[in-house]
Amino acid sequence: MLEVFSAFTRSLRDLTRADVLWQALWPPLAALLLWIAIGFAVWNHGVALMEGIVPQLPWSGWEWLAQWAAVFLLLAGFASLTYLTAVLLVAVFALPHLINLVAAHDYPELGRHGENVFLGSLGNTLGAGAIFVAGCVVMLPLLLIPGALLVLPLLWGTWLNQRTFRFDALAEHATRAEMQRLIAENRSRFYMAGLGTAAAAQVPLLNLLAPAFAALVFVHLGLAALRRQRQEGGVVL
């Protein structure tokens, strides 16, 4: 728990730096503009598609409720796609810069022994994204259940954050063997970090920084664990 708390506080500190803040802001802003444009283009078709998912009410005069439910599901779908797009942009484009900035400041002694870094990170990110989209499609109708909106996006965001960033944060520094051991030994810490960063994504305005904040948390958590593992094993950092 202390390691996770330390990663969160260091990440908050990093966001006060202008070079880090820029890398944190442009991905969600780009994702938001992209899906706003797509939303305007496909809105009517999207509402019609969601109306096919919403259960039809047997009571006459309540058709408006089904229509509003369809709009709600469409907005929820766009919100999920916006967050996923921001996570993908952070993981593929911003994270390498964030790793350089964080490593130079907090882990300058840690050697980089990553293997097939770009292809590995790209494959991990795209694979996690595909599973996330499939899960969102299955989850959308369930959001109409009272209370589900407070739980399901949080749990699914937790999975996405830890699945994406635990690998990408370590890819440049850790060997394949080191990464497998780190993920196995720190699985509960990664899930706790995923839960905390997913919760931040549910807060209006703060959610703009949530993808990059999640990336920073996992960079600190992963690199600190890697440094500790090498020190305990007598490996040259």
Helices and strands as residue ranges (DSSP letters): H 2-14, H 18-53, H 63-89, I 90-94, H 95-106, H 117-139, G 140-144, H 148-168, H 176-185, H 187-200, G 206-208, H 210-233
